[in-house]
Amino acid sequence: MSEATQSKPKFMAEMSVRQVLDLHPEAGLVLTGYHLGGCSHCGVNQFETLQQVCNAYGIPLDAVLSSLNDLLEA
């Protein structure tokens, strides 16, 4: 398969938090930067989607996705 036909990985709203964390080793740091997980009062369920978590905590999904996808560009 040529490089042009291979799809690059991308973070998407419907991914579970577990899938997000598995896709890139620094994804957890990005989520923590938005106060999603990492502390006792805002732990996130790893089976929820990124969109569900952002909606629950009032975090702009587009900003989180942009930050996560920046990891894949680096």
mmCIF file of the N, C-alpha and C atoms, coordinates in Angstrom:
data_MODEL
# 
_entry.id   MODEL 
# 
loop_
_atom_site.group_PDB 
_atom_site.id 
_atom_site.type_symbol 
_atom_site.label_atom_id 
_atom_site.label_alt_id 
_atom_site.label_comp_id 
_atom_site.label_asym_id 
_atom_site.label_entity_id 
_atom_site.label_seq_id 
_atom_site.pdbx_PDB_ins_code 
_atom_site.Cartn_x 
_atom_site.Cartn_y 
_atom_site.Cartn_z 
_atom_site.occupancy 
_atom_site.B_iso_or_equiv 
_atom_site.pdbx_formal_charge 
_atom_site.auth_seq_id 
_atom_site.auth_comp_id 
_atom_site.auth_asym_id 
_atom_site.auth_atom_id 
_atom_site.pdbx_PDB_model_num 
ATOM 1   N N  . MET A 1 1  ? 0.851   -1.176 0.000  1.00 0.00 ? 1  MET A N  1 
ATOM 2   C CA . MET A 1 1  ? 0.000   0.000  0.000  1.00 0.00 ? 1  MET A CA 1 
ATOM 3   C C  . MET A 1 1  ? 0.894   1.235  0.000  1.00 0.00 ? 1  MET A C  1 
ATOM 4   N N  . SER A 1 2  ? 0.593   2.184  -0.838 1.00 0.00 ? 2  SER A N  1 
ATOM 5   C CA . SER A 1 2  ? 1.422   3.382  -0.909 1.00 0.00 ? 2  SER A CA 1 
ATOM 6   C C  . SER A 1 2  ? 1.154   4.300  0.266  1.00 0.00 ? 2  SER A C  1 
ATOM 7   N N  . GLU A 1 3  ? 2.099   5.177  0.508  1.00 0.00 ? 3  GLU A N  1 
ATOM 8   C CA . GLU A 1 3  ? 1.966   6.118  1.616  1.00 0.00 ? 3  GLU A CA 1 
ATOM 9   C C  . GLU A 1 3  ? 0.744   7.011  1.439  1.00 0.00 ? 3  GLU A C  1 
ATOM 10  N N  . ALA A 1 4  ? 0.427   7.354  0.205  1.00 0.00 ? 4  ALA A N  1 
ATOM 11  C CA . ALA A 1 4  ? -0.715  8.231  -0.067 1.00 0.00 ? 4  ALA A CA 1 
ATOM 12  C C  . ALA A 1 4  ? -2.040  7.563  0.256  1.00 0.00 ? 4  ALA A C  1 
ATOM 13  N N  . THR A 1 5  ? -2.117  6.227  0.157  1.00 0.00 ? 5  THR A N  1 
ATOM 14  C CA . THR A 1 5  ? -3.383  5.545  0.427  1.00 0.00 ? 5  THR A CA 1 
ATOM 15  C C  . THR A 1 5  ? -3.512  5.098  1.871  1.00 0.00 ? 5  THR A C  1 
ATOM 16  N N  . GLN A 1 6  ? -2.437  5.131  2.618  1.00 0.00 ? 6  GLN A N  1 
ATOM 17  C CA . GLN A 1 6  ? -2.523  4.782  4.030  1.00 0.00 ? 6  GLN A CA 1 
ATOM 18  C C  . GLN A 1 6  ? -3.146  5.946  4.789  1.00 0.00 ? 6  GLN A C  1 
ATOM 19  N N  . SER A 1 7  ? -4.086  5.620  5.672  1.00 0.00 ? 7  SER A N  1 
ATOM 20  C CA . SER A 1 7  ? -4.676  6.695  6.462  1.00 0.00 ? 7  SER A CA 1 
ATOM 21  C C  . SER A 1 7  ? -3.857  6.895  7.733  1.00 0.00 ? 7  SER A C  1 
ATOM 22  N N  . LYS A 1 8  ? -3.646  8.144  8.049  1.00 0.00 ? 8  LYS A N  1 
ATOM 23  C CA . LYS A 1 8  ? -2.909  8.482  9.256  1.00 0.00 ? 8  LYS A CA 1 
ATOM 24  C C  . LYS A 1 8  ? -3.854  8.348  10.443 1.00 0.00 ? 8  LYS A C  1 
ATOM 25  N N  . PRO A 1 9  ? -3.319  7.950  11.603 1.00 0.00 ? 9  PRO A N  1 
ATOM 26  C CA . PRO A 1 9  ? -4.168  7.913  12.785 1.00 0.00 ? 9  PRO A CA 1 
ATOM 27  C C  . PRO A 1 9  ? -4.633  9.329  13.132 1.00 0.00 ? 9  PRO A C  1 
ATOM 28  N N  . LYS A 1 10 ? -5.793  9.416  13.712 1.00 0.00 ? 10 LYS A N  1 
ATOM 29  C CA . LYS A 1 10 ? -6.350  10.709 14.086 1.00 0.00 ? 10 LYS A CA 1 
ATOM 30  C C  . LYS A 1 10 ? -7.257  10.525 15.301 1.00 0.00 ? 10 LYS A C  1 
ATOM 31  N N  . PHE A 1 11 ? -7.173  11.461 16.218 1.00 0.00 ? 11 PHE A N  1 
ATOM 32  C CA . PHE A 1 11 ? -8.084  11.456 17.360 1.00 0.00 ? 11 PHE A CA 1 
ATOM 33  C C  . PHE A 1 11 ? -9.449  11.940 16.896 1.00 0.00 ? 11 PHE A C  1 
ATOM 34  N N  . MET A 1 12 ? -10.503 11.257 17.343 1.00 0.00 ? 12 MET A N  1 
ATOM 35  C CA . MET A 1 12 ? -11.859 11.624 16.955 1.00 0.00 ? 12 MET A CA 1 
ATOM 36  C C  . MET A 1 12 ? -12.773 11.606 18.171 1.00 0.00 ? 12 MET A C  1 
ATOM 37  N N  . ALA A 1 13 ? -13.850 12.379 18.091 1.00 0.00 ? 13 ALA A N  1 
ATOM 38  C CA . ALA A 1 13 ? -14.777 12.561 19.212 1.00 0.00 ? 13 ALA A CA 1 
ATOM 39  C C  . ALA A 1 13 ? -15.370 11.251 19.711 1.00 0.00 ? 13 ALA A C  1 
ATOM 40  N N  . GLU A 1 14 ? -15.595 10.300 18.795 1.00 0.00 ? 14 GLU A N  1 
ATOM 41  C CA . GLU A 1 14 ? -16.262 9.061  19.192 1.00 0.00 ? 14 GLU A CA 1 
ATOM 42  C C  . GLU A 1 14 ? -15.322 8.000  19.749 1.00 0.00 ? 14 GLU A C  1 
ATOM 43  N N  . MET A 1 15 ? -14.042 8.331  19.857 1.00 0.00 ? 15 MET A N  1 
ATOM 44  C CA . MET A 1 15 ? -13.086 7.391  20.457 1.00 0.00 ? 15 MET A CA 1 
ATOM 45  C C  . MET A 1 15 ? -13.295 7.338  21.963 1.00 0.00 ? 15 MET A C  1 
ATOM 46  N N  . SER A 1 16 ? -13.125 6.146  22.534 1.00 0.00 ? 16 SER A N  1 
ATOM 47  C CA . SER A 1 16 ? -13.176 6.040  23.990 1.00 0.00 ? 16 SER A CA 1 
ATOM 48  C C  . SER A 1 16 ? -11.907 6.664  24.569 1.00 0.00 ? 16 SER A C  1 
ATOM 49  N N  . VAL A 1 17 ? -11.978 7.033  25.817 1.00 0.00 ? 17 VAL A N  1 
ATOM 50  C CA . VAL A 1 17 ? -10.799 7.591  26.485 1.00 0.00 ? 17 VAL A CA 1 
ATOM 51  C C  . VAL A 1 17 ? -9.662  6.568  26.440 1.00 0.00 ? 17 VAL A C  1 
ATOM 52  N N  . ARG A 1 18 ? -9.979  5.298  26.587 1.00 0.00 ? 18 ARG A N  1 
ATOM 53  C CA . ARG A 1 18 ? -8.953  4.252  26.516 1.00 0.00 ? 18 ARG A CA 1 
ATOM 54  C C  . ARG A 1 18 ? -8.281  4.264  25.146 1.00 0.00 ? 18 ARG A C  1 
ATOM 55  N N  . GLN A 1 19 ? -9.055  4.384  24.072 1.00 0.00 ? 19 GLN A N  1 
ATOM 56  C CA . GLN A 1 19 ? -8.480  4.437  22.727 1.00 0.00 ? 19 GLN A CA 1 
ATOM 57  C C  . GLN A 1 19 ? -7.588  5.665  22.559 1.00 0.00 ? 19 GLN A C  1 
ATOM 58  N N  . VAL A 1 20 ? -8.019  6.777  23.123 1.00 0.00 ? 20 VAL A N  1 
ATOM 59  C CA . VAL A 1 20 ? -7.223  8.004  23.064 1.00 0.00 ? 20 VAL A CA 1 
ATOM 60  C C  . VAL A 1 20 ? -5.878  7.780  23.750 1.00 0.00 ? 20 VAL A C  1 
ATOM 61  N N  . LEU A 1 21 ? -5.923  7.208  24.937 1.00 0.00 ? 21 LEU A N  1 
ATOM 62  C CA . LEU A 1 21 ? -4.695  6.983  25.694 1.00 0.00 ? 21 LEU A CA 1 
ATOM 63  C C  . LEU A 1 21 ? -3.782  5.969  25.009 1.00 0.00 ? 21 LEU A C  1 
ATOM 64  N N  . ASP A 1 22 ? -4.371  5.014  24.315 1.00 0.00 ? 22 ASP A N  1 
ATOM 65  C CA . ASP A 1 22 ? -3.576  3.999  23.622 1.00 0.00 ? 22 ASP A CA 1 
ATOM 66  C C  . ASP A 1 22 ? -2.941  4.522  22.335 1.00 0.00 ? 22 ASP A C  1 
ATOM 67  N N  . LEU A 1 23 ? -3.532  5.553  21.734 1.00 0.00 ? 23 LEU A N  1 
ATOM 68  C CA . LEU A 1 23 ? -3.049  6.038  20.444 1.00 0.00 ? 23 LEU A CA 1 
ATOM 69  C C  . LEU A 1 23 ? -1.727  6.798  20.539 1.00 0.00 ? 23 LEU A C  1 
ATOM 70  N N  . HIS A 1 24 ? -1.528  7.517  21.635 1.00 0.00 ? 24 HIS A N  1 
ATOM 71  C CA . HIS A 1 24 ? -0.279  8.280  21.770 1.00 0.00 ? 24 HIS A CA 1 
ATOM 72  C C  . HIS A 1 24 ? 0.132   8.315  23.245 1.00 0.00 ? 24 HIS A C  1 
ATOM 73  N N  . PRO A 1 25 ? 1.416   8.110  23.535 1.00 0.00 ? 25 PRO A N  1 
ATOM 74  C CA . PRO A 1 25 ? 1.868   8.059  24.929 1.00 0.00 ? 25 PRO A CA 1 
ATOM 75  C C  . PRO A 1 25 ? 1.686   9.365  25.703 1.00 0.00 ? 25 PRO A C  1 
ATOM 76  N N  . GLU A 1 26 ? 1.559   10.498 25.008 1.00 0.00 ? 26 GLU A N  1 
ATOM 77  C CA . GLU A 1 26 ? 1.399   11.774 25.707 1.00 0.00 ? 26 GLU A CA 1 
ATOM 78  C C  . GLU A 1 26 ? -0.048  12.267 25.735 1.00 0.00 ? 26 GLU A C  1 
ATOM 79  N N  . ALA A 1 27 ? -0.980  11.457 25.257 1.00 0.00 ? 27 ALA A N  1 
ATOM 80  C CA . ALA A 1 27 ? -2.386  11.863 25.234 1.00 0.00 ? 27 ALA A CA 1 
ATOM 81  C C  . ALA A 1 27 ? -2.912  12.138 26.647 1.00 0.00 ? 27 ALA A C  1 
ATOM 82  N N  . GLY A 1 28 ? -2.466  11.368 27.607 1.00 0.00 ? 28 GLY A N  1 
ATOM 83  C CA . GLY A 1 28 ? -2.890  11.579 28.993 1.00 0.00 ? 28 GLY A CA 1 
ATOM 84  C C  . GLY A 1 28 ? -2.481  12.946 29.513 1.00 0.00 ? 28 GLY A C  1 
ATOM 85  N N  . LEU A 1 29 ? -1.319  13.418 29.090 1.00 0.00 ? 29 LEU A N  1 
ATOM 86  C CA . LEU A 1 29 ? -0.867  14.750 29.504 1.00 0.00 ? 29 LEU A CA 1 
ATOM 87  C C  . LEU A 1 29 ? -1.766  15.835 28.928 1.00 0.00 ? 29 LEU A C  1 
ATOM 88  N N  . VAL A 1 30 ? -2.204  15.638 27.694 1.00 0.00 ? 30 VAL A N  1 
ATOM 89  C CA . VAL A 1 30 ? -3.116  16.608 27.071 1.00 0.00 ? 30 VAL A CA 1 
ATOM 90  C C  . VAL A 1 30 ? -4.431  16.625 27.838 1.00 0.00 ? 30 VAL A C  1 
ATOM 91  N N  . LEU A 1 31 ? -4.981  15.453 28.136 1.00 0.00 ? 31 LEU A N  1 
ATOM 92  C CA . LEU A 1 31 ? -6.246  15.394 28.873 1.00 0.00 ? 31 LEU A CA 1 
ATOM 93  C C  . LEU A 1 31 ? -6.104  16.040 30.246 1.00 0.00 ? 31 LEU A C  1 
ATOM 94  N N  . THR A 1 32 ? -4.999  15.780 30.910 1.00 0.00 ? 32 THR A N  1 
ATOM 95  C CA . THR A 1 32 ? -4.757  16.375 32.225 1.00 0.00 ? 32 THR A CA 1 
ATOM 96  C C  . THR A 1 32 ? -4.666  17.897 32.117 1.00 0.00 ? 32 THR A C  1 
ATOM 97  N N  . GLY A 1 33 ? -4.103  18.386 31.028 1.00 0.00 ? 33 GLY A N  1 
ATOM 98  C CA . GLY A 1 33 ? -4.013  19.834 30.807 1.00 0.00 ? 33 GLY A CA 1 
ATOM 99  C C  . GLY A 1 33 ? -5.381  20.496 30.723 1.00 0.00 ? 33 GLY A C  1 
ATOM 100 N N  . TYR A 1 34 ? -6.386  19.731 30.321 1.00 0.00 ? 34 TYR A N  1 
ATOM 101 C CA . TYR A 1 34 ? -7.759  20.232 30.273 1.00 0.00 ? 34 TYR A CA 1 
ATOM 102 C C  . TYR A 1 34 ? -8.547  19.822 31.524 1.00 0.00 ? 34 TYR A C  1 
ATOM 103 N N  . HIS A 1 35 ? -7.845  19.320 32.517 1.00 0.00 ? 35 HIS A N  1 
ATOM 104 C CA . HIS A 1 35 ? -8.437  18.873 33.781 1.00 0.00 ? 35 HIS A CA 1 
ATOM 105 C C  . HIS A 1 35 ? -9.414  17.724 33.566 1.00 0.00 ? 35 HIS A C  1 
ATOM 106 N N  . LEU A 1 36 ? -9.073  16.842 32.644 1.00 0.00 ? 36 LEU A N  1 
ATOM 107 C CA . LEU A 1 36 ? -9.859  15.635 32.395 1.00 0.00 ? 36 LEU A CA 1 
ATOM 108 C C  . LEU A 1 36 ? -9.073  14.450 32.921 1.00 0.00 ? 36 LEU A C  1 
ATOM 109 N N  . GLY A 1 37 ? -9.411  14.030 34.102 1.00 0.00 ? 37 GLY A N  1 
ATOM 110 C CA . GLY A 1 37 ? -8.683  12.939 34.733 1.00 0.00 ? 37 GLY A CA 1 
ATOM 111 C C  . GLY A 1 37 ? -7.452  13.459 35.448 1.00 0.00 ? 37 GLY A C  1 
ATOM 112 N N  . GLY A 1 38 ? -6.815  12.570 36.149 1.00 0.00 ? 38 GLY A N  1 
ATOM 113 C CA . GLY A 1 38 ? -5.577  12.943 36.815 1.00 0.00 ? 38 GLY A CA 1 
ATOM 114 C C  . GLY A 1 38 ? -5.744  13.416 38.247 1.00 0.00 ? 38 GLY A C  1 
ATOM 115 N N  . CYS A 1 39 ? -6.969  13.687 38.664 1.00 0.00 ? 39 CYS A N  1 
ATOM 116 C CA . CYS A 1 39 ? -7.174  14.053 40.076 1.00 0.00 ? 39 CYS A CA 1 
ATOM 117 C C  . CYS A 1 39 ? -8.389  13.294 40.604 1.00 0.00 ? 39 CYS A C  1 
ATOM 118 N N  . SER A 1 40 ? -8.504  13.229 41.897 1.00 0.00 ? 40 SER A N  1 
ATOM 119 C CA . SER A 1 40 ? -9.516  12.368 42.509 1.00 0.00 ? 40 SER A CA 1 
ATOM 120 C C  . SER A 1 40 ? -10.949 12.804 42.223 1.00 0.00 ? 40 SER A C  1 
ATOM 121 N N  . HIS A 1 41 ? -11.193 14.088 42.065 1.00 0.00 ? 41 HIS A N  1 
ATOM 122 C CA . HIS A 1 41 ? -12.580 14.524 41.872 1.00 0.00 ? 41 HIS A CA 1 
ATOM 123 C C  . HIS A 1 41 ? -12.993 14.634 40.411 1.00 0.00 ? 41 HIS A C  1 
ATOM 124 N N  . CYS A 1 42 ? -12.063 14.398 39.478 1.00 0.00 ? 42 CYS A N  1 
ATOM 125 C CA . CYS A 1 42 ? -12.454 14.483 38.073 1.00 0.00 ? 42 CYS A CA 1 
ATOM 126 C C  . CYS A 1 42 ? -11.925 13.300 37.273 1.00 0.00 ? 42 CYS A C  1 
ATOM 127 N N  . GLY A 1 43 ? -11.911 12.129 37.901 1.00 0.00 ? 43 GLY A N  1 
ATOM 128 C CA . GLY A 1 43 ? -11.506 10.935 37.175 1.00 0.00 ? 43 GLY A CA 1 
ATOM 129 C C  . GLY A 1 43 ? -12.493 10.659 36.051 1.00 0.00 ? 43 GLY A C  1 
ATOM 130 N N  . VAL A 1 44 ? -11.994 10.211 34.922 1.00 0.00 ? 44 VAL A N  1 
ATOM 131 C CA . VAL A 1 44 ? -12.873 9.930  33.789 1.00 0.00 ? 44 VAL A CA 1 
ATOM 132 C C  . VAL A 1 44 ? -12.962 8.424  33.583 1.00 0.00 ? 44 VAL A C  1 
ATOM 133 N N  . ASN A 1 45 ? -14.095 8.007  33.084 1.00 0.00 ? 45 ASN A N  1 
ATOM 134 C CA . ASN A 1 45 ? -14.326 6.605  32.775 1.00 0.00 ? 45 ASN A CA 1 
ATOM 135 C C  . ASN A 1 45 ? -13.676 6.320  31.421 1.00 0.00 ? 45 ASN A C  1 
ATOM 136 N N  . GLN A 1 46 ? -12.789 5.366  31.368 1.00 0.00 ? 46 GLN A N  1 
ATOM 137 C CA . GLN A 1 46 ? -12.051 5.093  30.143 1.00 0.00 ? 46 GLN A CA 1 
ATOM 138 C C  . GLN A 1 46 ? -12.912 4.479  29.048 1.00 0.00 ? 46 GLN A C  1 
ATOM 139 N N  . PHE A 1 47 ? -14.151 4.130  29.364 1.00 0.00 ? 47 PHE A N  1 
ATOM 140 C CA . PHE A 1 47 ? -15.057 3.574  28.362 1.00 0.00 ? 47 PHE A CA 1 
ATOM 141 C C  . PHE A 1 47 ? -15.953 4.653  27.752 1.00 0.00 ? 47 PHE A C  1 
ATOM 142 N N  . GLU A 1 48 ? -15.977 5.841  28.356 1.00 0.00 ? 48 GLU A N  1 
ATOM 143 C CA . GLU A 1 48 ? -16.737 6.949  27.788 1.00 0.00 ? 48 GLU A CA 1 
ATOM 144 C C  . GLU A 1 48 ? -16.001 7.485  26.568 1.00 0.00 ? 48 GLU A C  1 
ATOM 145 N N  . THR A 1 49 ? -16.755 8.092  25.665 1.00 0.00 ? 49 THR A N  1 
ATOM 146 C CA . THR A 1 49 ? -16.115 8.706  24.500 1.00 0.00 ? 49 THR A CA 1 
ATOM 147 C C  . THR A 1 49 ? -15.528 10.050 24.903 1.00 0.00 ? 49 THR A C  1 
ATOM 148 N N  . LEU A 1 50 ? -14.624 10.510 24.088 1.00 0.00 ? 50 LEU A N  1 
ATOM 149 C CA . LEU A 1 50 ? -14.025 11.820 24.318 1.00 0.00 ? 50 LEU A CA 1 
ATOM 150 C C  . LEU A 1 50 ? -15.112 12.894 24.313 1.00 0.00 ? 50 LEU A C  1 
ATOM 151 N N  . GLN A 1 51 ? -16.069 12.767 23.412 1.00 0.00 ? 51 GLN A N  1 
ATOM 152 C CA . GLN A 1 51 ? -17.163 13.734 23.351 1.00 0.00 ? 51 GLN A CA 1 
ATOM 153 C C  . GLN A 1 51 ? -17.997 13.718 24.637 1.00 0.00 ? 51 GLN A C  1 
ATOM 154 N N  . GLN A 1 52 ? -18.298 12.551 25.155 1.00 0.00 ? 52 GLN A N  1 
ATOM 155 C CA . GLN A 1 52 ? -19.066 12.454 26.398 1.00 0.00 ? 52 GLN A CA 1 
ATOM 156 C C  . GLN A 1 52 ? -18.330 13.115 27.559 1.00 0.00 ? 52 GLN A C  1 
ATOM 157 N N  . VAL A 1 53 ? -17.038 12.865 27.652 1.00 0.00 ? 53 VAL A N  1 
ATOM 158 C CA . VAL A 1 53 ? -16.240 13.430 28.742 1.00 0.00 ? 53 VAL A CA 1 
ATOM 159 C C  . VAL A 1 53 ? -16.180 14.955 28.626 1.00 0.00 ? 53 VAL A C  1 
ATOM 160 N N  . CYS A 1 54 ? -15.951 15.454 27.431 1.00 0.00 ? 54 CYS A N  1 
ATOM 161 C CA . CYS A 1 54 ? -15.887 16.902 27.238 1.00 0.00 ? 54 CYS A CA 1 
ATOM 162 C C  . CYS A 1 54 ? -17.228 17.553 27.562 1.00 0.00 ? 54 CYS A C  1 
ATOM 163 N N  . ASN A 1 55 ? -18.309 16.935 27.115 1.00 0.00 ? 55 ASN A N  1 
ATOM 164 C CA . ASN A 1 55 ? -19.638 17.467 27.422 1.00 0.00 ? 55 ASN A CA 1 
ATOM 165 C C  . ASN A 1 55 ? -19.901 17.479 28.921 1.00 0.00 ? 55 ASN A C  1 
ATOM 166 N N  . ALA A 1 56 ? -19.510 16.420 29.601 1.00 0.00 ? 56 ALA A N  1 
ATOM 167 C CA . ALA A 1 56 ? -19.764 16.314 31.041 1.00 0.00 ? 56 ALA A CA 1 
ATOM 168 C C  . ALA A 1 56 ? -19.017 17.379 31.838 1.00 0.00 ? 56 ALA A C  1 
ATOM 169 N N  . TYR A 1 57 ? -17.835 17.750 31.388 1.00 0.00 ? 57 TYR A N  1 
ATOM 170 C CA . TYR A 1 57 ? -17.026 18.714 32.127 1.00 0.00 ? 57 TYR A CA 1 
ATOM 171 C C  . TYR A 1 57 ? -17.028 20.106 31.510 1.00 0.00 ? 57 TYR A C  1 
ATOM 172 N N  . GLY A 1 58 ? -17.799 20.296 30.449 1.00 0.00 ? 58 GLY A N  1 
ATOM 173 C CA . GLY A 1 58 ? -17.894 21.613 29.834 1.00 0.00 ? 58 GLY A CA 1 
ATOM 174 C C  . GLY A 1 58 ? -16.606 22.069 29.171 1.00 0.00 ? 58 GLY A C  1 
ATOM 175 N N  . ILE A 1 59 ? -15.848 21.127 28.643 1.00 0.00 ? 59 ILE A N  1 
ATOM 176 C CA . ILE A 1 59 ? -14.584 21.424 27.970 1.00 0.00 ? 59 ILE A CA 1 
ATOM 177 C C  . ILE A 1 59 ? -14.854 21.449 26.467 1.00 0.00 ? 59 ILE A C  1 
ATOM 178 N N  . PRO A 1 60 ? -14.355 22.440 25.738 1.00 0.00 ? 60 PRO A N  1 
ATOM 179 C CA . PRO A 1 60 ? -14.597 22.492 24.294 1.00 0.00 ? 60 PRO A CA 1 
ATOM 180 C C  . PRO A 1 60 ? -13.927 21.325 23.565 1.00 0.00 ? 60 PRO A C  1 
ATOM 181 N N  . LEU A 1 61 ? -14.741 20.482 22.974 1.00 0.00 ? 61 LEU A N  1 
ATOM 182 C CA . LEU A 1 61 ? -14.252 19.292 22.276 1.00 0.00 ? 61 LEU A CA 1 
ATOM 183 C C  . LEU A 1 61 ? -13.266 19.642 21.166 1.00 0.00 ? 61 LEU A C  1 
ATOM 184 N N  . ASP A 1 62 ? -13.567 20.681 20.402 1.00 0.00 ? 62 ASP A N  1 
ATOM 185 C CA . ASP A 1 62 ? -12.684 21.061 19.293 1.00 0.00 ? 62 ASP A CA 1 
ATOM 186 C C  . ASP A 1 62 ? -11.280 21.394 19.783 1.00 0.00 ? 62 ASP A C  1 
ATOM 187 N N  . ALA A 1 63 ? -11.182 22.058 20.904 1.00 0.00 ? 63 ALA A N  1 
ATOM 188 C CA . ALA A 1 63 ? -9.865  22.424 21.449 1.00 0.00 ? 63 ALA A CA 1 
ATOM 189 C C  . ALA A 1 63 ? -9.096  21.182 21.888 1.00 0.00 ? 63 ALA A C  1 
ATOM 190 N N  . VAL A 1 64 ? -9.793  20.256 22.534 1.00 0.00 ? 64 VAL A N  1 
ATOM 191 C CA . VAL A 1 64 ? -9.143  19.028 22.987 1.00 0.00 ? 64 VAL A CA 1 
ATOM 192 C C  . VAL A 1 64 ? -8.674  18.214 21.782 1.00 0.00 ? 64 VAL A C  1 
ATOM 193 N N  . LEU A 1 65 ? -9.543  18.069 20.784 1.00 0.00 ? 65 LEU A N  1 
ATOM 194 C CA . LEU A 1 65 ? -9.166  17.316 19.582 1.00 0.00 ? 65 LEU A CA 1 
ATOM 195 C C  . LEU A 1 65 ? -7.978  17.963 18.879 1.00 0.00 ? 65 LEU A C  1 
ATOM 196 N N  . SER A 1 66 ? -7.979  19.270 18.792 1.00 0.00 ? 66 SER A N  1 
ATOM 197 C CA . SER A 1 66 ? -6.879  19.981 18.149 1.00 0.00 ? 66 SER A CA 1 
ATOM 198 C C  . SER A 1 66 ? -5.567  19.715 18.884 1.00 0.00 ? 66 SER A C  1 
ATOM 199 N N  . SER A 1 67 ? -5.603  19.809 20.190 1.00 0.00 ? 67 SER A N  1 
ATOM 200 C CA . SER A 1 67 ? -4.393  19.565 20.997 1.00 0.00 ? 67 SER A CA 1 
ATOM 201 C C  . SER A 1 67 ? -3.918  18.116 20.854 1.00 0.00 ? 67 SER A C  1 
ATOM 202 N N  . LEU A 1 68 ? -4.845  17.177 20.876 1.00 0.00 ? 68 LEU A N  1 
ATOM 203 C CA . LEU A 1 68 ? -4.476  15.778 20.724 1.00 0.00 ? 68 LEU A CA 1 
ATOM 204 C C  . LEU A 1 68 ? -3.900  15.506 19.341 1.00 0.00 ? 68 LEU A C  1 
ATOM 205 N N  . ASN A 1 69 ? -4.545  16.025 18.321 1.00 0.00 ? 69 ASN A N  1 
ATOM 206 C CA . ASN A 1 69 ? -4.061  15.781 16.965 1.00 0.00 ? 69 ASN A CA 1 
ATOM 207 C C  . ASN A 1 69 ? -2.721  16.458 16.697 1.00 0.00 ? 69 ASN A C  1 
ATOM 208 N N  . ASP A 1 70 ? -2.427  17.529 17.426 1.00 0.00 ? 70 ASP A N  1 
ATOM 209 C CA . ASP A 1 70 ? -1.103  18.156 17.318 1.00 0.00 ? 70 ASP A CA 1 
ATOM 210 C C  . ASP A 1 70 ? -0.002  17.166 17.740 1.00 0.00 ? 70 ASP A C  1 
ATOM 211 N N  . LEU A 1 71 ? -0.323  16.261 18.666 1.00 0.00 ? 71 LEU A N  1 
ATOM 212 C CA . LEU A 1 71 ? 0.652   15.249 19.081 1.00 0.00 ? 71 LEU A CA 1 
ATOM 213 C C  . LEU A 1 71 ? 1.062   14.375 17.894 1.00 0.00 ? 71 LEU A C  1 
ATOM 214 N N  . LEU A 1 72 ? 0.096   14.088 17.039 1.00 0.00 ? 72 LEU A N  1 
ATOM 215 C CA . LEU A 1 72 ? 0.350   13.194 15.906 1.00 0.00 ? 72 LEU A CA 1 
ATOM 216 C C  . LEU A 1 72 ? 1.136   13.885 14.799 1.00 0.00 ? 72 LEU A C  1 
ATOM 217 N N  . GLU A 1 73 ? 1.105   15.210 14.784 1.00 0.00 ? 73 GLU A N  1 
ATOM 218 C CA . GLU A 1 73 ? 1.827   15.978 13.779 1.00 0.00 ? 73 GLU A CA 1 
ATOM 219 C C  . GLU A 1 73 ? 3.294   16.167 14.150 1.00 0.00 ? 73 GLU A C  1 
ATOM 220 N N  . ALA A 1 74 ? 3.576   16.082 15.440 1.00 0.00 ? 74 ALA A N  1 
ATOM 221 C CA . ALA A 1 74 ? 4.951   16.311 15.911 1.00 0.00 ? 74 ALA A CA 1 
ATOM 222 C C  . ALA A 1 74 ? 5.878   15.171 15.557 1.00 0.00 ? 74 ALA A C  1 
# 
